[in-house]
């Protein structure tokens, strides 16, 4: 399995291996609508892509987060920005993490 050094944790982390939960985490999913400013859509998309990269997802899998209407937030970005923009962002973030493109 690939390992990526995470500067914010000052340690390497293995892809696909979840971090231990914080002891105060209530293990409850909480969703909120937060008013956005210019550029926040792009930042949110990048953060989501990074999260799934850490779970071991490949570029093709990441694209399904945006193309599937089951994922409302990412699908809205896909509709607003278009397939080419999403594919380029996925590729750029994947490259920023020092990973090579993969078909799966």
PyMOL commands that set and color helices and strands:
alter all, ss='L'
color gray80, all
select helices_A, chain A and resi 40-54+59-67+72-81+83-96
alter helices_A, ss='H'
color red, helices_A
select strands_A, chain A and resi 3-6+11-14
alter strands_A, ss='S'
color yellow, strands_A
deselect
rebuild
show_as cartoon
